[in-house]
Amino acid sequence: MDKMSRSERIGVMTKILLDQPNQIYTLNYFSELFGVAKSTISDDVMLLRRALDTFNLGTLETVVGAAGGVKYIPRPGGSRISDFIMMLCDRLSEPQRILPGGFLYMTDLLFMPHVAERVGEIMANKFYDTNPDFVITVETKGIPIALMTGKALNCPVVIARRDSQVTEGSVVTINYVSASSKRIRTMSLARRAVRQGQRALIIDDFMKGGGTAKGMIDLLGEFGVDIAGVGVMIATQQPEEKMVENYAALIELKQVDENSRKVVLEPAAWVFNE
């Protein structure tokens, strides 16, 4: 391979690092890949770090030690978070999204890869310091944002099932109360999916009373798993008291009026402080 210019090296490094967030790459790896000295790679990393910081696109963190190197952390800053959440609020406020019963249609946005990726990066940024071992959600609409959160944190994603599947092997099943409907529901998790002593980050698309999140907390308790945090894309304003505490929502749903065809959503207060 012909010797690459600095701009070409940085382009390739950017692609590799951004494709694998929170994955450590040694300077030796890039040195051998490009056939240049480690000091040259260090200079390249400095330039790339400066560019990412300037445009609030995340940061490059240097990891010291025998297994050290550099890793990309997708930490959007400045107005990138608030602008994106405001855009989501505008999209979700469209009157045609109101469904019978006062529900809000948002499946199309949840399953747009670029939207799920951005939501996942924001969630990962919010809970980065909690050091989760895995991300967990309950099927099905929370899966895209949980998957992207797991990608940003470089940790696996675990799915709790409404109904146990034979392909899951032996499972633990609990009953929990849906806070909104007050009905008894079931939730299952494969025994081999998690291990005692791990830390779980719970991610979901929507929270009304917090019954589903409380169910996941109780289910993980059966495995001896600690809770690193609870994050949801949207939480309703009412009921004010949820069945879980210390959760973080990106958006607060204040009102869905079927008669006036009006939806009122606002970014959570913490969004403007990031």
SEZADO-64413 format. One record per residue (C-alpha): residue number from 1; x, y, z. Coordinates in nm, 2 decimals. Example, Ala and Ser with C-alpha at 12.3 -4.5 7.8 and 13.67 -1.06 7.14 Angstrom:
residues 2
R  num      c1      c2      c3
R    1    1.23   -0.45    0.78
R    2    1.37   -0.11    0.71
end
This chain:
residues 274
R  num      c1      c2      c3
R    1    0.00    0.00    0.00
R    2    0.13    0.35   -0.09
R    3    0.21    0.58    0.20
R    4   -0.10    0.78    0.29
R    5   -0.12    1.15    0.35
R    6   -0.21    1.29    0.69
R    7   -0.56    1.38    0.57
R    8   -0.61    1.03    0.44
R    9   -0.50    0.87    0.76
R   10   -0.73    1.09    0.97
R   11   -1.02    1.01    0.74
R   12   -0.96    0.64    0.79
R   13   -0.91    0.68    1.16
R   14   -1.23    0.87    1.19
R   15   -1.43    0.60    1.02
R   16   -1.28    0.32    1.24
R   17   -1.32    0.50    1.57
R   18   -1.67    0.64    1.50
R   19   -1.79    0.30    1.39
R   20   -1.68    0.14    1.72
R   21   -1.76    0.39    2.00
R   22   -1.59    0.31    2.34
R   23   -1.36    0.05    2.17
R   24   -1.00    0.10    2.26
R   25   -0.76    0.10    1.96
R   26   -0.38    0.10    2.04
R   27   -0.15    0.34    1.88
R   28    0.04    0.04    1.76
R   29   -0.27   -0.08    1.57
R   30   -0.28    0.25    1.37
R   31    0.10    0.26    1.34
R   32    0.11   -0.08    1.18
R   33   -0.20   -0.01    0.97
R   34   -0.06    0.30    0.81
R   35    0.31    0.21    0.83
R   36    0.41    0.52    1.02
R   37    0.57    0.59    1.36
R   38    0.36    0.60    1.68
R   39    0.46    0.97    1.73
R   40    0.30    1.05    1.39
R   41   -0.02    0.87    1.50
R   42   -0.02    1.07    1.83
R   43   -0.01    1.39    1.62
R   44   -0.30    1.26    1.41
R   45   -0.50    1.18    1.72
R   46   -0.45    1.53    1.85
R   47   -0.58    1.69    1.53
R   48   -0.88    1.46    1.52
R   49   -0.96    1.53    1.89
R   50   -0.95    1.90    1.82
R   51   -1.18    1.87    1.52
R   52   -1.44    1.66    1.72
R   53   -1.43    1.90    2.02
R   54   -1.47    2.21    1.80
R   55   -1.79    2.08    1.64
R   56   -1.93    1.91    1.95
R   57   -1.92    1.57    1.79
R   58   -1.78    1.38    2.08
R   59   -1.43    1.33    2.21
R   60   -1.13    1.10    2.19
R   61   -1.02    0.97    2.52
R   62   -0.66    0.84    2.58
R   63   -0.64    0.53    2.79
R   64   -0.31    0.47    2.96
R   65   -0.15    0.14    3.06
R   66   -0.05   -0.18    2.89
R   67   -0.38   -0.22    2.72
R   68   -0.42    0.15    2.65
R   69   -0.47    0.35    2.34
R   70   -0.75    0.58    2.22
R   71   -1.13    0.55    2.20
R   72   -1.41    0.76    2.07
R   73   -1.68    0.87    2.31
R   74   -2.00    1.00    2.14
R   75   -2.06    1.29    2.37
R   76   -2.27    1.55    2.17
R   77   -2.24    1.89    2.33
R   78   -2.34    2.25    2.29
R   79   -2.68    2.28    2.13
R   80   -2.66    1.95    1.94
R   81   -2.87    1.77    2.21
R   82   -3.13    2.04    2.27
R   83   -3.17    2.11    1.89
R   84   -3.23    1.75    1.82
R   85   -3.47    1.70    2.11
R   86   -3.66    2.01    2.00
R   87   -3.69    1.86    1.65
R   88   -3.83    1.54    1.80
R   89   -4.09    1.75    1.99
R   90   -4.19    1.93    1.68
R   91   -4.23    1.60    1.48
R   92   -4.42    1.43    1.76
R   93   -4.66    1.73    1.80
R   94   -4.81    1.67    1.46
R   95   -5.19    1.64    1.51
R   96   -5.21    1.34    1.28
R   97   -5.01    1.14    1.53
R   98   -5.30    1.14    1.78
R   99   -5.46    0.80    1.81
R  100   -5.80    0.70    1.96
R  101   -5.78    0.69    2.34
R  102   -5.52    0.97    2.35
R  103   -5.23    0.76    2.24
R  104   -4.94    0.91    2.04
R  105   -4.80    0.73    1.73
R  106   -4.42    0.74    1.73
R  107   -4.32    0.40    1.59
R  108   -4.20    0.55    1.26
R  109   -3.95    0.78    1.44
R  110   -3.83    0.51    1.68
R  111   -3.74    0.29    1.38
R  112   -3.56    0.55    1.18
R  113   -3.20    0.45    1.22
R  114   -3.06    0.80    1.23
R  115   -3.31    0.90    1.50
R  116   -3.26    0.59    1.71
R  117   -2.88    0.64    1.68
R  118   -2.90    1.00    1.80
R  119   -3.13    0.91    2.09
R  120   -2.90    0.63    2.18
R  121   -2.59    0.86    2.18
R  122   -2.77    1.11    2.41
R  123   -2.88    0.83    2.65
R  124   -2.52    0.69    2.65
R  125   -2.39    1.04    2.72
R  126   -2.63    1.08    3.01
R  127   -2.55    0.75    3.17
R  128   -2.18    0.71    3.07
R  129   -2.04    0.75    3.42
R  130   -2.27    0.48    3.57
R  131   -2.05    0.21    3.39
R  132   -2.33   -0.04    3.30
R  133   -2.24   -0.39    3.19
R  134   -2.54   -0.41    2.96
R  135   -2.85   -0.23    2.84
R  136   -3.19   -0.39    2.89
R  137   -3.53   -0.31    2.74
R  138   -3.86   -0.49    2.71
R  139   -3.99   -0.58    2.37
R  140   -4.06   -0.43    2.12
R  141   -4.06   -0.05    2.06
R  142   -3.77    0.02    2.30
R  143   -3.54   -0.21    2.11
R  144   -3.40    0.04    1.85
R  145   -3.30    0.30    2.11
R  146   -3.17    0.04    2.35
R  147   -2.96   -0.11    2.07
R  148   -2.81    0.23    1.98
R  149   -2.74    0.31    2.34
R  150   -2.56   -0.02    2.37
R  151   -2.36    0.06    2.06
R  152   -2.26    0.40    2.20
R  153   -2.15    0.24    2.53
R  154   -1.99   -0.06    2.36
R  155   -2.19   -0.30    2.58
R  156   -2.44   -0.58    2.49
R  157   -2.82   -0.54    2.48
R  158   -3.06   -0.77    2.66
R  159   -3.43   -0.81    2.58
R  160   -3.69   -0.89    2.84
R  161   -3.98   -1.08    2.68
R  162   -4.36   -1.04    2.73
R  163   -4.39   -1.41    2.67
R  164   -4.11   -1.66    2.71
R  165   -3.96   -1.81    2.39
R  166   -3.84   -2.17    2.35
R  167   -3.52   -2.03    2.19
R  168   -3.44   -1.84    2.51
R  169   -3.38   -2.16    2.71
R  170   -3.45   -2.16    3.08
R  171   -3.61   -1.83    3.19
R  172   -3.72   -1.64    3.50
R  173   -4.07   -1.50    3.48
R  174   -4.23   -1.25    3.71
R  175   -4.57   -1.08    3.73
R  176   -4.59   -0.70    3.75
R  177   -4.86   -0.44    3.75
R  178   -4.90   -0.20    3.46
R  179   -4.93    0.14    3.62
R  180   -5.15    0.28    3.34
R  181   -5.40   -0.01    3.31
R  182   -5.36   -0.16    3.66
R  183   -5.35   -0.50    3.49
R  184   -5.12   -0.79    3.58
R  185   -4.87   -0.86    3.31
R  186   -4.57   -1.10    3.28
R  187   -4.21   -1.04    3.19
R  188   -3.94   -1.31    3.12
R  189   -3.56   -1.31    3.10
R  190   -3.33   -1.59    3.00
R  191   -3.12   -1.72    3.28
R  192   -2.80   -1.71    3.07
R  193   -2.86   -1.35    2.96
R  194   -2.71   -1.18    3.26
R  195   -2.49   -1.26    3.56
R  196   -2.51   -1.18    3.93
R  197   -2.33   -0.86    4.03
R  198   -2.36   -0.70    3.69
R  199   -2.49   -0.34    3.64
R  200   -2.79   -0.28    3.41
R  201   -2.90    0.03    3.23
R  202   -3.28    0.02    3.16
R  203   -3.38    0.20    2.84
R  204   -3.74    0.23    2.71
R  205   -3.93    0.44    2.47
R  206   -4.22    0.56    2.69
R  207   -4.32    0.59    3.05
R  208   -4.65    0.67    3.19
R  209   -4.67    0.54    3.55
R  210   -4.35    0.35    3.55
R  211   -4.49    0.00    3.58
R  212   -4.28   -0.15    3.30
R  213   -3.96    0.00    3.43
R  214   -4.05   -0.12    3.79
R  215   -4.11   -0.47    3.64
R  216   -3.77   -0.47    3.48
R  217   -3.61   -0.36    3.81
R  218   -3.79   -0.64    4.00
R  219   -3.69   -0.90    3.73
R  220   -3.33   -0.80    3.74
R  221   -3.34   -0.82    4.12
R  222   -3.41   -1.20    4.08
R  223   -3.07   -1.22    3.91
R  224   -2.89   -1.01    4.17
R  225   -2.82   -0.74    3.91
R  226   -2.77   -0.38    4.02
R  227   -2.94   -0.09    3.84
R  228   -2.71    0.17    3.69
R  229   -3.00    0.39    3.57
R  230   -3.33    0.42    3.40
R  231   -3.37    0.62    3.08
R  232   -3.68    0.68    2.86
R  233   -3.74    0.88    2.55
R  234   -4.07    1.02    2.66
R  235   -4.24    1.04    3.00
R  236   -4.59    1.17    3.06
R  237   -4.64    1.47    3.30
R  238   -4.92    1.27    3.47
R  239   -4.92    1.09    3.70
R  240   -4.65    1.30    3.86
R  241   -4.54    1.02    4.09
R  242   -4.40    0.72    3.90
R  243   -4.34    0.37    4.03
R  244   -3.96    0.43    3.98
R  245   -3.74    0.71    4.10
R  246   -3.44    0.88    3.95
R  247   -3.53    0.81    3.59
R  248   -3.42    1.04    3.31
R  249   -3.65    1.13    3.02
R  250   -3.56    1.32    2.71
R  251   -3.91    1.46    2.65
R  252   -4.20    1.53    2.88
R  253   -4.55    1.47    2.73
R  254   -4.78    1.73    2.89
R  255   -5.10    1.69    2.69
R  256   -5.27    1.49    2.42
R  257   -5.62    1.64    2.34
R  258   -5.82    1.44    2.09
R  259   -6.09    1.70    2.06
R  260   -5.87    2.00    1.98
R  261   -5.61    1.77    1.80
R  262   -5.34    1.92    2.02
R  263   -5.02    1.76    2.15
R  264   -4.79    1.94    2.39
R  265   -4.43    1.81    2.45
R  266   -4.13    1.98    2.59
R  267   -3.76    1.87    2.63
R  268   -3.67    1.77    2.98
R  269   -3.51    2.04    3.18
R  270   -3.17    1.87    3.20
R  271   -3.14    1.86    2.82
R  272   -3.05    2.23    2.81
R  273   -2.77    2.19    3.07
R  274   -2.58    1.93    2.88
end
